[in-house]
Amino acid sequence: MIIDWREADHNQILDLWNRFHPERYKIDADILRINTVDADTFDWGASLVDVDFDGDIRAFISIKKAPAKHHKVGDPDAVHLSAIAFTDATHAIDLMSDAKKTLRQRGVTSILFGMDSRHFWPGVPTDVPQLNNFLTIEGFDLSGEYFDVERDLLSYQPPRPIPTEQVEFRVLTEDDARSLEKFFVREFPGRWRYDMMWKIEREGGFSGLVGLFYKGEVHGFASIQDSSTKFPIGGAVWRSDLGEHWGALGPIGVSQQVRGEGWGGALLAAGLLELKSRGTQKCIIDWTTLDEFYGKHGLEKSRIYRSAKLAI
Ligand SMILES: CC(C)(COP(=O)(O)OP(=O)(O)OC[C@H]1O[C@@H](n2cnc3c(N)ncnc32)[C@H](O)[C@@H]1OP(=O)(O)O)[C@@H](O)C(=O)NCCC(=O)NCCS
């Protein structure tokens, strides 16, 4: 029987997620809730759950709408398959078929795997064969490659000293709010601005941001999260695998005007050192293609993902 997420037992959904995915992708109840039903892009009409006659969940899908009302997006008519798990693929095929019917009636033209606002997945993880097989059978086109990078920060030292002339790297405070807003509007007005403003509001402060300051103004930011974080985003969704003293860095970006001076690398170093001083051991940076940039700091490729899109 197909039901929606309102009627479903979310503990059972969590349990199925954790049985379906390998150990490194295990999540907890908070991560599930924050990135599905608590997200205002969660699609209550198209997200579905299949239960058997004993009330046991056999499959679920979570669909999220394009966050077009919050910021510019690539395709406002696309939706996101943000999560899926099943005991048998046939149950998931039934859910997808119902969801596609609903979505087509609304004018939706394509489904992207992951990449949603408050995502679990930057793409399809390459090491979950049953998921790859299912998406291929459904007709998703797989392309491109993204990955997470990780390292233990216990032994981390920056590859070169952090510059102090002309430029300053430090944790932001409330007094930097105006300069930060100006920076985001100018440099990263889309998803990063929205995500970071949401995060500052939810966490109740600026201590999750390390800034690059040039001539007294914000010219770069790195988001940092550790075990004290209330609303884990990005790579922090894999905190169970990263261990008790987990940390996450990213997104990270600097003004176009000051790129190529070694300051982006220094900002990364400042962010990693701040995490280290807060007690972080295993640190993740998710959803990137910059293996060289991160590799200079000893961060190594871990999880690998591919983009996937289905025209409906
Ligand atoms: C990525 C970014 C933060 C780098 O900042 P930057 O100030 O230009 O980089 P730096 O000058 O400090 O370069 C640091 C090192 O990384 C290398 N590097 C910088 N950007 C790189 C890139 N895009 N790809 C590969 N290597 C890169 C540099 O060659 C340099 O190497 P070196 O230390 O041997 O000289 C900046 O380009 C940026 O904000 N880009 C847009 C946002 C973005 O892509 N963020 C990362 C998302 S995961």
The ligand as an SDF file (V2000), in Angstrom:
LIG
                    3D

 48 50  0  0  0  0  0  0  0  0999 V2000
   38.7300   27.7990   -4.6630 C   0  0  0  0  0  0  0  0  0  0  0  0
   39.1550   29.1820   -4.1800 C   0  0  0  0  0  0  0  0  0  0  0  0
   38.6610   29.3920   -2.7440 C   0  0  0  0  0  0  0  0  0  0  0  0
   40.6810   29.2280   -4.2020 C   0  0  0  0  0  0  0  0  0  0  0  0
   41.0920   30.4990   -3.7500 O   0  0  0  0  0  0  0  0  0  0  0  0
   42.3440   31.2440   -4.3920 P   0  0  0  0  0  0  0  0  0  0  0  0
   42.6590   32.4030   -3.5320 O   0  0  0  0  0  0  0  0  0  0  0  0
   42.0790   31.5160   -5.8160 O   0  0  0  0  0  0  0  0  0  0  0  0
   43.4490   30.0930   -4.2920 O   0  0  0  0  0  0  0  0  0  0  0  0
   44.9480   30.2710   -3.8530 P   0  0  0  0  0  0  0  0  0  0  0  0
   45.5530   31.3930   -4.6240 O   0  0  0  0  0  0  0  0  0  0  0  0
   45.0440   30.3420   -2.3810 O   0  0  0  0  0  0  0  0  0  0  0  0
   45.5520   28.8970   -4.3390 O   0  0  0  0  0  0  0  0  0  0  0  0
   45.9230   27.8970   -3.4330 C   0  0  0  0  0  0  0  0  0  0  0  0
   46.5230   26.7570   -4.1870 C   0  0  0  0  0  0  0  0  0  0  0  0
   45.4870   26.0010   -4.7800 O   0  0  0  0  0  0  0  0  0  0  0  0
   45.5980   26.0290   -6.1910 C   0  0  0  0  0  0  0  0  0  0  0  0
   44.2640   26.2970   -6.7090 N   0  0  0  0  0  0  0  0  0  0  0  0
   43.5160   27.3800   -6.4920 C   0  0  0  0  0  0  0  0  0  0  0  0
   42.3200   27.2690   -7.1270 N   0  0  0  0  0  0  0  0  0  0  0  0
   42.3530   26.0960   -7.7590 C   0  0  0  0  0  0  0  0  0  0  0  0
   41.4450   25.4100   -8.5950 C   0  0  0  0  0  0  0  0  0  0  0  0
   40.2570   25.9450   -8.9220 N   0  0  0  0  0  0  0  0  0  0  0  0
   41.8090   24.2050   -9.0650 N   0  0  0  0  0  0  0  0  0  0  0  0
   43.0040   23.6660   -8.7620 C   0  0  0  0  0  0  0  0  0  0  0  0
   43.9170   24.2740   -7.9770 N   0  0  0  0  0  0  0  0  0  0  0  0
   43.6060   25.4660   -7.4960 C   0  0  0  0  0  0  0  0  0  0  0  0
   46.5460   27.1510   -6.5300 C   0  0  0  0  0  0  0  0  0  0  0  0
   47.2820   26.8800   -7.6900 O   0  0  0  0  0  0  0  0  0  0  0  0
   47.4330   27.2200   -5.3180 C   0  0  0  0  0  0  0  0  0  0  0  0
   48.4840   26.3060   -5.4080 O   0  0  0  0  0  0  0  0  0  0  0  0
   49.9130   26.6440   -4.7460 P   0  0  0  0  0  0  0  0  0  0  0  0
   49.6470   26.7360   -3.2700 O   0  0  0  0  0  0  0  0  0  0  0  0
   50.7770   25.4900   -5.1040 O   0  0  0  0  0  0  0  0  0  0  0  0
   50.3340   27.9510   -5.3300 O   0  0  0  0  0  0  0  0  0  0  0  0
   38.6250   30.3230   -5.0990 C   0  0  0  0  0  0  0  0  0  0  0  0
   39.0750   30.0890   -6.4100 O   0  0  0  0  0  0  0  0  0  0  0  0
   37.1170   30.4640   -5.1160 C   0  0  0  0  0  0  0  0  0  0  0  0
   36.5280   31.1390   -4.2710 O   0  0  0  0  0  0  0  0  0  0  0  0
   36.4690   29.8530   -6.1280 N   0  0  0  0  0  0  0  0  0  0  0  0
   35.0160   29.9170   -6.2630 C   0  0  0  0  0  0  0  0  0  0  0  0
   34.3240   29.1110   -5.1960 C   0  0  0  0  0  0  0  0  0  0  0  0
   34.7710   27.6520   -5.1790 C   0  0  0  0  0  0  0  0  0  0  0  0
   34.9130   27.0210   -6.2130 O   0  0  0  0  0  0  0  0  0  0  0  0
   34.9700   27.1340   -3.9710 N   0  0  0  0  0  0  0  0  0  0  0  0
   35.3620   25.7600   -3.7340 C   0  0  0  0  0  0  0  0  0  0  0  0
   34.1810   24.8900   -3.8520 C   0  0  0  0  0  0  0  0  0  0  0  0
   34.4960   23.2390   -3.3350 S   0  0  0  0  0  0  0  0  0  0  0  0
  1  2  1  0
  2  3  1  0
  2  4  1  0
  2 36  1  0
  4  5  1  0
  5  6  1  0
  6  7  2  0
  6  8  1  0
  6  9  1  0
  9 10  1  0
 10 11  2  0
 10 12  1  0
 10 13  1  0
 13 14  1  0
 14 15  1  0
 15 16  1  0
 15 30  1  0
 16 17  1  0
 17 18  1  0
 17 28  1  0
 18 19  1  0
 18 27  1  0
 19 20  2  0
 20 21  1  0
 21 22  1  0
 21 27  2  0
 22 23  1  0
 22 24  2  0
 24 25  1  0
 25 26  2  0
 26 27  1  0
 28 29  1  0
 28 30  1  0
 30 31  1  0
 31 32  1  0
 32 33  2  0
 32 34  1  0
 32 35  1  0
 36 37  1  0
 36 38  1  0
 38 39  2  0
 38 40  1  0
 40 41  1  0
 41 42  1  0
 42 43  1  0
 43 44  2  0
 43 45  1  0
 45 46  1  0
 46 47  1  0
 47 48  1  0
M  END
$$$$
